[in-house]
């Protein structure tokens, strides 16, 4: 892994000075094409050993590029804001949009490598390998969403590192950079090296490769990084767009026993009389209010997802939840077509940015499931893309749950006849007409395709930790009580744990 | 996951009989197109709960297809032959070639799911999840190599299973099928269900999906499986070939400090005088002979890989190894262009089939590294394909090492000048002319491209458990002793462990 980066690579002054002017203008050129075409984002990670010249190289690189379109993220210790969100939140929020270069100085690799380096024995591999698999999936997602992912690892041999740090310590201008690096640090070098080699090996992929740079010689490492960046961006700009692979099976369900599905088997006649509803509503809203004031609630947060047929009553259900909770801790996020900024990022980005702090509730009125519902049915993305979304969504929700977030997902189901009745009512009642559009009628024509998509969605993403609740919603009273009751039970279970 | 498969799906007799004749002829039709075009292999896995009707469905399906082009693999307990090879060997040997349908009744899922079902507590997930990741990578490789992978899971609810097994037990003709299924088995049902749900979720991908079939009704499950198979094969036959994604970085090395590489830094002047060589050769050959007679050697086996520049002396080196070992336990496998049969399988197939039994040594004269050497340089596969090969090869070798195989890989390096000298000698000495061809001269012209490929290969696939040994081979004596010595040391370490 590190053999090449211990050969003592260097570049002499003349070669360096002869190359730099042309290199800089070529870099600026591709940077401008990238910016103008907004073709893709560049995610550039910088990692490596202490004293390997990461910071200086990043500084040189940014001075050669137009700084307005480069974002350098010095990912040091996480802030309070960040600690209250799942681990990957801080990296998601820093992802560059299409057309920009995002440099991550420190990344999702830093902590796993450091932690594994501190542990002795074979046990450390288990945790590290798990993180490695998560990272591989995450970076694959970035790449499939179009990002150009390049990862530079600055390496020094043990002796080179010792020498370099001695030099840095001698010079009063650079001494601060290596404070805390002592003999103990070198002792850990071997373990750090072993852990990084394994990590780099398992996370080097065609779509997100590691490039190991020898960090001894300033001119060499600068040219190396700049040339690789230049070549990679240039090549990608010139590459034709590649079609998506075809999934192994067609996406519509085969007609075997006449469309008996999870949805057709729901008992939509379930209902609640008004007096009982009013009693139950009060009971469960009160219960929810108490739960959100529970002292352990401050260690958790809640993410609710409301999906359902058009006119199934998402809004009404959401209001019954928010009505029970202190307005300062609850936020409703309605999901419509993505903004320009959101379109310039992977599709999950706009949901990541909305994740609540601890002690808070975020309610998504429609959600990331749009990827496997409307985007699938309308053909806004390829079958391969929404197929991979199931796994990506499971990963996303697992991150939330592992962070202590309660993830409650509701599918509000009404019958086709009930939908027609509500559509017509909306057209006739003046204060409801804003709720019905041409699009609703168009969607209704695709009822079966949507039903297929919903069944697949539930089958693929209803997990023990983040289950779907199917809500029979022909009767609004019944639905609202079921939602509140389910939410209370989910929350209670976590707070009692 | 199993919600849909507990709805009580069934197909009535009339519907079934109306559909089957057409279905059978459609199935035969696509099967013949598949066979004639040899477009791809179909890998069809069958798993699920006891009594779910797996066997009967497979029997019906094969009776509907032309049995000459279907291979049913009842993967029961592994044979002695199989136990002496790495875990996946038995599945590799059973993989269908292009144009055929291979049905795996029991598969690489069986053992991991059973084992995890037997263990209680959270610890069981660690091992299962690791296997899951390996399986995902394996199936991705199959799919990227062109296989159509379909996986059917036959499900029964706990009650349905109990009922079904009671029925089977009553009938003397079917009683044998459920011997050993007792109350204890049902107790384990819940854990089995939880484990399979997790496994299915994490291994359902666009390129290798799981299809969950409700196993209660014979007609339903037969139609379900046959229709899905039909649709999937048909769709794939009609799909256009998709171009490979472009890797994030171009594959040639950037010119930063004038091609200083692992190879250029080798000290090719190293040599051994003849008397010293003869002494050393005897010593290490004797040592190797003893090691292969060590009683613990029977628990291990050895896989040697010889790669190197043309005329670097692979043959001579190999003869020095085989000369030291009992001819009954060593086999040399020369790798030339693949046969038709080999071309009909994933590229690693022809190496898997050659893995030695315990107590044996297999020497590969050229190897799977052809994928990242000649295939890369000559453009026989796309950059994306050889890029993914690094990971696939690491997985392959890890499987060997985990099974107790010593994997020793030698790169024999000579200088360009020394190669020229040897080529000329081969042309002049009559009994050596067979060793030199036009191709050797053609390869020589691509010296730099091959050097890049070799450096990347070593950087990406030299692991702690399966390291590369770079052998300075300008002097044949020096090279031979280094190879023998290295091999002895690797073997010694394992036998002493």
Interface residues (C-beta under 8 A of the other chain):
Chain A: X1 X3 X4 X7 X9 X10 X11 X15 X126 X129 X130 X133 X143 X148 X149 X150 X194 X197 X201 X202 X204 X205 X206 X207 X208 X209 X211 X212 X220 X223 X224 X227 X228 X231 X232 X235 X236 X239 X240 X242 X243 X244 X245 X246 X247 X248 X249 X250 X254 X255 X256 X257 X260 X261 X262 X265 X383 X384 X387 X388 X390 X391 X394 X455 X458 X459 X460 X462 X463 X464
Chain B: X1 X3 X4 X7 X9 X10 X11 X15 X126 X129 X130 X133 X143 X148 X149 X150 X194 X197 X201 X202 X204 X205 X206 X207 X208 X209 X211 X212 X220 X223 X224 X227 X228 X231 X232 X235 X236 X239 X240 X242 X243 X244 X245 X246 X247 X248 X249 X250 X254 X255 X256 X257 X260 X261 X262 X265 X383 X384 X387 X388 X390 X391 X394 X455 X458 X459 X460 X462 X463 X464
